[in-house]
Amino acid sequence: MTIVVSCKNITKTYLQGEIEVHALSGVCLDVEEGDFVCLSGPSGSGKSTLLNVIGGLDSPSLGQIIVDGEHFENMKKGQLADMRLRKIGFVFQAYNLIPVLSAQENVEMVMQMQGIPQIERAEKALRILKDVGLEGLESRRPAALSGGQQQRVAVARAIVSKPSLVLADEPTANLDSNTASKLLDLMLQMNREHNITFVISTHDPMVMKMSKRLIKLHDGKIISNQLSHA
Amino acid sequence: MNGLPLLFSLASRNLWRNHRRTLVILFAIILGVWAMIVMAAFMRGISDKMFHDGIQNLTSHIQIHESKYLDDPVINNSISVDSTFKEVIDNNPQIVKWTTRIRVPAVVASEQDTAGLTLVGINPETEAEMSFLKSSIIEGRYLTGVEDKGVIIGKKLAEKLETRVGKRIVLMSQDKANQVADRGFRIVGLFDAETDAMEKSVLFLSIDTAKSLLKVDEEISEIAIEISDINNADQIVKQLKKSFPELDIKPWYEIEPLLKMITDLYNSVGIIWHLIVFLAMGFGIINTLLMAVFERTHEFGLFQALGLKPAFILIQVWLEAIMLLVAGLLVGNLVSWLTVLATGDGIDMAKFAEGMQMAGMGNVIPFLIVSEDLIVANLVVIILGLLTGLYPAWRASRLVPADAITRV
């Protein structure tokens, strides 16, 4: 199998006042293509930091990150941004849609930056919004959508251009269980049908249960990494 | 660039996201543009009016005298205008008008009072185009020709002498033989000048009548010249001095140094005013844009997470500043133009009349918009806006995505 994400001995330390905090300590991790990985652990265990480092949103203090064969350590800000644009999709806990754009425009935005022609990106955006159950709501702005609907737009935005990797940071945390279940089904469907690799950080037992692999973190270290029975 | 339409769309929509803040900053820009243009128009109006009135008050752009005349303005210190002289003046393409004057000290007496003044003998035809006199007649008439035997005096002098049009006055001066020359003249007209000083201190009569009174043939005291471009006064003075080295030839600012000083002062005040507005508006724009950037830190982090490069974010914020500037400039220019239009011929500053007369001006100050001031005001705002917009934009583009995205 192809390795999509390879973390080699990742350490991340930062200063909180005068105290040095070790957010990640020597994390080694390989994620295979088509995997559906769940990162779990208590608050402060390093889940979000690991996601940020894998996504190039933050740089590790030590160690190497390789995503889809590309090494992050020598990349400049612009190159990292380009890498994310082409290969990584993000889903955040707080939905993080652009408030001045409609649902369709939010989904199209990444494709627009990728240079996909308008007709093609409109078609793709409408199709994916239909797939995530938002047909008829394409022209609504985020403020006119419910939390679940906004998160579905965020998922649609993350997967519409078929990235190699989708990183989701507690995507169900703000949703009720029914909506969270539907969203999880959606992500699993995308994983199955399009072979998109997902790395999800969560506290949600339902997400953990549905993942293909469960990685537990504690104090910035991986304490278990096992295939689940989903 | 792939994202250019997206950039425009995001920038324009973001502006109306917090419409109150946008309107406040827009208002600040409009006010700044308005203040600069209208104030420049007012300053320019004062400066231009002062200059125009000063030049019209018998100063002209260039004056030629006998070398000793300005120290001792008697009829003996006079010059003759011969054919060579006329040829040099007429062949200079930059000289558009010229006239000759006799200008000597005199005493005027009515039945009630006397006054010391300057007797000015003029060629009514050429003088009409060069000084305030013809357009300032408020009673009686202007002189009909070089042989007209009447005199024109100022309204204030008539009040002092308790005389009027149609009455006679006696004029006394010193003739070429250093003898007292006196003769009675009938007042044919009264003039109302911009300043009381001019009305009280000058009496006009035709140049031939003055020559006859002072017993001279072709001699005159002064040649007044008007040129096509005031900026070339120095150059023309040099040319004339080359042709007439024995004569005293002076540009307007040497004849009226106070006029030069005051007009320069007003131009300097204009620059200081631009600077004040520049600073006040600059801080306003930068403050508001920085607020807008800090408010959207989270969003800029999101943009970067989605793969938008820092340059995209910089351009987006800068574009917002530019859009605000363009809108502010358009409205600001329009409002300024309407303001100037509303003032019509100018604003009446009668309350400050005494001070203004001291500066050689009339009471009504017209607003004058010149392209140079418009360009400067607009350039100041554009440069300022681009510079001040750049800092918040740069700040936004330098955010670490992971930090920015966690900020609420």
HADDOCK unambig.tbl for C-alpha pairs under 7 A between the chains (distance, minus, plus):
assign (segid A and resid 52 and name CA) (segid B and resid 402 and name CA) 6.34 0.50 0.50
assign (segid A and resid 57 and name CA) (segid B and resid 305 and name CA) 6.38 0.50 0.50
assign (segid A and resid 57 and name CA) (segid B and resid 401 and name CA) 5.22 0.50 0.50
assign (segid A and resid 57 and name CA) (segid B and resid 402 and name CA) 4.99 0.50 0.50
assign (segid A and resid 58 and name CA) (segid B and resid 401 and name CA) 6.98 0.50 0.50
assign (segid A and resid 58 and name CA) (segid B and resid 402 and name CA) 5.56 0.50 0.50
assign (segid A and resid 78 and name CA) (segid B and resid 309 and name CA) 5.20 0.50 0.50
assign (segid A and resid 78 and name CA) (segid B and resid 310 and name CA) 6.58 0.50 0.50
assign (segid A and resid 81 and name CA) (segid B and resid 304 and name CA) 6.23 0.50 0.50
assign (segid A and resid 81 and name CA) (segid B and resid 307 and name CA) 4.21 0.50 0.50
assign (segid A and resid 81 and name CA) (segid B and resid 308 and name CA) 5.84 0.50 0.50
assign (segid A and resid 81 and name CA) (segid B and resid 309 and name CA) 5.39 0.50 0.50
assign (segid A and resid 82 and name CA) (segid B and resid 307 and name CA) 5.54 0.50 0.50
assign (segid A and resid 82 and name CA) (segid B and resid 309 and name CA) 6.96 0.50 0.50
assign (segid A and resid 84 and name CA) (segid B and resid 305 and name CA) 6.98 0.50 0.50
assign (segid A and resid 84 and name CA) (segid B and resid 306 and name CA) 6.42 0.50 0.50
assign (segid A and resid 84 and name CA) (segid B and resid 307 and name CA) 4.78 0.50 0.50
assign (segid A and resid 85 and name CA) (segid B and resid 306 and name CA) 5.94 0.50 0.50
assign (segid A and resid 85 and name CA) (segid B and resid 307 and name CA) 3.95 0.50 0.50
assign (segid A and resid 85 and name CA) (segid B and resid 308 and name CA) 6.93 0.50 0.50
assign (segid A and resid 90 and name CA) (segid B and resid 306 and name CA) 6.94 0.50 0.50
assign (segid A and resid 96 and name CA) (segid B and resid 302 and name CA) 6.95 0.50 0.50
assign (segid A and resid 100 and name CA) (segid B and resid 13 and name CA) 6.10 0.50 0.50
assign (segid A and resid 100 and name CA) (segid B and resid 14 and name CA) 6.65 0.50 0.50
assign (segid A and resid 110 and name CA) (segid B and resid 306 and name CA) 6.90 0.50 0.50
assign (segid A and resid 112 and name CA) (segid B and resid 2 and name CA) 6.44 0.50 0.50
assign (segid A and resid 112 and name CA) (segid B and resid 3 and name CA) 6.27 0.50 0.50
assign (segid A and resid 113 and name CA) (segid B and resid 2 and name CA) 5.39 0.50 0.50
assign (segid A and resid 113 and name CA) (segid B and resid 3 and name CA) 5.16 0.50 0.50
assign (segid A and resid 114 and name CA) (segid B and resid 2 and name CA) 6.98 0.50 0.50
assign (segid A and resid 115 and name CA) (segid B and resid 2 and name CA) 5.21 0.50 0.50
